[in-house]
Structure formats: C-alpha cells, structure tokens
Amino acid sequence: MPSFDIVNRIDMQEVDNAVNLTKKVIATRYDFRKSQTEINLNRKEQGIHLITEDTMKMKAVQDELIGNMVKRKVDPKVLDLKEVEPASKGMLKCEVRLVDGIDMDTARLIVKMIKDLKLKVQAQIQDNQVRVSGKKIDDLQTVIAMLKKSKLKVPLQFMNMKE
C-alpha cells in the first residue's frame, strides 16, 4: 500500500551557515560600528540568542537573520521569535526558538484536513510526524497538493514515498 510521511525537519548546518553569515554582515555594517551585538546558535537547545543595544538594531538583526535563512533555503516559519526583553547593562535580548517536528495540535489539524478531503486514505500521527497511506498514488498526490496550498504555521516536507 503506497504511503508517505509528513514531517518538519530543520537542516541545522544551513541554520548555522545563516547565523554565521548574519554575524559577518552585522560586523561590516556601518550602523553597527562599535556595537556590542551578539548572535549565538545553541544547537543542543535548538535556539538562537540575540543581544544588542536598542530596538532598531534588534529589528535589523532579526531581519538580517530571516533574510539569510531564506537565502540558505531554510523556511522562516521555523523561527519562533520571542518577545524582546531588557538585559543587563541596558542591552536588549531576544530568544529565537527553532521549531522542529510537528506538534500534536498541528498533527491533529493535518489529519482533520486530510479526512475532510473524503479520499480513501488513512492518516496516522506517529511521534512528531504524520504518515498517510492509501490504495492510489493519485489520492496521495492530491493530499500533498492540498497541504502545500494550506496556510499552516509550520513548514512541511513530504518524505519516504513508498509504493
């Protein structure tokens, strides 16, 4: 029986490249001269830590990071920007969490969307992914097309298409 998996995976090497590129750009920008701006990637906790002096610079760092993510073909939906908070010595900090995997609420929504199509396919939630199986490959391709058009809050990849 044909099947495929719906997943949300992050290429951490590309995220690392985007963070390093952002550091490089910030180091050469005139408006960041003599600035104490820091950008750190924590691979273990899957987060990015931003520290800078004021809100204008924080917004510029966030925009540059998002732009570099897009250039590296990492969907900016994986970035969960938290609120900007005051830090010590008059600095501002912002935590950026990387969303990896499909959470349970989104998985249930995906299963509901698939059932609303009324095709002869089954969708099962397995850990942080959804497996879809059916008798016809055309039905599976219809599900993929519908999910690509949907406006979900996480980016989706379709893997392990098996016949």
C-alpha positions as CSV (number, residue, x, y, z in Angstrom):
1,M,0.0,0.0,0.0
2,P,1.6,3.4,-1.0
3,S,2.4,5.8,1.8
4,F,4.4,8.9,2.7
5,D,5.4,10.8,5.8
6,I,4.6,14.5,6.5
7,V,7.5,16.0,8.6
8,N,9.0,19.3,9.6
9,R,12.8,18.9,9.7
10,I,15.5,21.6,10.1
11,D,18.9,21.4,8.4
12,M,21.0,22.6,11.3
13,Q,24.0,23.1,9.1
14,E,22.1,25.6,6.9
15,V,20.9,27.4,10.1
16,D,24.5,27.5,11.3
17,N,25.6,29.0,8.0
18,A,22.8,31.6,8.1
19,V,23.8,32.6,11.7
20,N,27.4,32.9,10.7
21,L,26.5,35.0,7.6
22,T,24.4,37.3,9.8
23,K,27.3,37.7,12.2
24,K,29.6,38.6,9.2
25,V,27.1,41.2,7.8
26,I,26.5,42.8,11.2
27,A,30.3,43.1,11.7
28,T,30.6,45.1,8.5
29,R,27.6,47.3,8.7
30,Y,28.2,51.0,9.5
31,D,25.3,51.4,11.8
32,F,26.6,48.5,14.0
33,R,30.1,50.0,14.3
34,K,31.2,49.9,18.0
35,S,28.1,48.0,18.8
36,Q,28.0,45.1,21.3
37,T,25.7,42.9,19.2
38,E,25.9,39.1,19.8
39,I,24.3,36.3,17.9
40,N,24.7,32.8,19.3
41,L,23.4,29.5,18.0
42,N,22.7,26.8,20.6
43,R,22.5,23.5,18.6
44,K,21.6,21.4,21.7
45,E,18.6,23.5,22.7
46,Q,17.8,24.5,19.1
47,G,17.7,28.2,19.7
48,I,19.4,31.4,18.7
49,H,20.2,34.1,21.3
50,L,20.3,37.7,20.1
51,I,21.7,40.6,22.2
52,T,22.1,44.2,21.1
53,E,21.7,47.8,22.4
54,D,18.4,49.1,21.1
55,T,15.2,48.1,19.4
56,M,16.2,49.5,16.0
57,K,19.3,47.3,16.0
58,M,17.4,44.3,17.3
59,K,14.9,44.6,14.4
60,A,17.8,44.9,11.9
61,V,19.5,41.8,13.3
62,Q,16.2,39.8,13.2
63,D,15.5,41.0,9.6
64,E,19.1,40.1,8.5
65,L,18.7,36.6,10.2
66,I,15.4,35.9,8.4
67,G,16.9,37.1,5.1
68,N,19.9,34.8,5.4
69,M,17.6,31.9,6.4
70,V,15.7,32.4,3.1
71,K,18.9,32.6,1.1
72,R,20.1,29.3,2.7
73,K,16.7,27.8,1.8
74,V,15.5,27.4,5.4
75,D,11.8,28.3,5.7
76,P,11.5,31.3,8.1
77,K,8.4,29.6,9.7
78,V,10.9,27.5,11.7
79,L,11.9,30.7,13.6
80,D,9.8,31.4,16.7
81,L,10.7,34.9,17.7
82,K,10.1,35.5,21.4
83,E,9.5,39.0,22.9
84,V,12.4,41.4,23.2
85,E,13.4,41.7,26.9
86,P,15.7,44.0,28.7
87,A,19.1,42.5,29.7
88,S,21.9,43.7,31.9
89,K,23.9,46.9,31.2
90,G,21.0,48.5,29.2
91,M,21.1,45.8,26.5
92,L,18.1,44.0,24.9
93,K,17.9,40.3,24.4
94,C,15.7,38.1,22.2
95,E,15.4,34.3,22.2
96,V,14.6,32.7,18.8
97,R,13.4,29.1,19.1
98,L,13.8,26.7,16.2
99,V,10.6,24.7,15.6
100,D,11.5,21.2,14.7
101,G,8.9,18.5,14.2
102,I,5.1,18.7,14.0
103,D,3.4,19.4,17.4
104,M,0.3,17.4,18.4
105,D,-2.2,20.2,17.7
106,T,-0.9,20.8,14.1
107,A,-0.8,17.0,13.5
108,R,-4.4,16.7,14.5
109,L,-5.3,19.6,12.2
110,I,-3.4,17.9,9.3
111,V,-5.3,14.6,9.9
112,K,-8.6,16.6,10.0
113,M,-7.8,18.4,6.8
114,I,-7.0,15.0,5.1
115,K,-10.2,13.4,6.3
116,D,-12.2,16.4,5.0
117,L,-11.0,15.6,1.5
118,K,-13.0,12.4,1.7
119,L,-10.4,10.4,-0.1
120,K,-9.7,6.7,0.5
121,V,-6.5,7.4,2.6
122,Q,-5.6,6.9,6.2
123,A,-3.6,9.4,8.3
124,Q,-1.8,8.4,11.5
125,I,0.1,10.5,13.9
126,Q,3.5,9.0,14.7
127,D,5.6,10.9,17.3
128,N,6.3,14.2,15.5
129,Q,5.2,13.3,12.0
130,V,2.1,12.1,10.2
131,R,2.0,9.0,8.0
132,V,-0.5,9.0,5.1
133,S,-1.3,5.7,3.3
134,G,-3.8,4.8,0.6
135,K,-4.5,2.5,-2.3
136,K,-4.0,5.0,-5.1
137,I,-0.9,7.2,-5.5
138,D,-3.2,9.8,-7.1
139,D,-5.0,10.2,-3.8
140,L,-1.7,10.7,-2.0
141,Q,-0.6,13.3,-4.5
142,T,-3.9,15.1,-4.0
143,V,-3.2,15.2,-0.2
144,I,0.3,16.6,-0.9
145,A,-1.1,19.3,-3.2
146,M,-3.8,20.3,-0.6
147,L,-1.2,20.5,2.2
148,K,1.2,22.6,0.0
149,K,-1.7,25.1,-0.5
150,S,-2.7,25.2,3.2
151,K,-1.5,28.0,5.4
152,L,-0.1,26.0,8.4
153,K,2.2,27.7,10.9
154,V,5.0,25.1,10.3
155,P,6.8,24.3,7.1
156,L,6.1,20.7,5.8
157,Q,8.3,18.3,3.9
158,F,7.0,15.1,2.3
159,M,9.3,12.1,2.6
160,N,9.5,8.3,2.2
161,M,7.1,8.0,-0.7
162,K,6.7,4.2,-0.9
163,E,4.7,2.1,-3.3
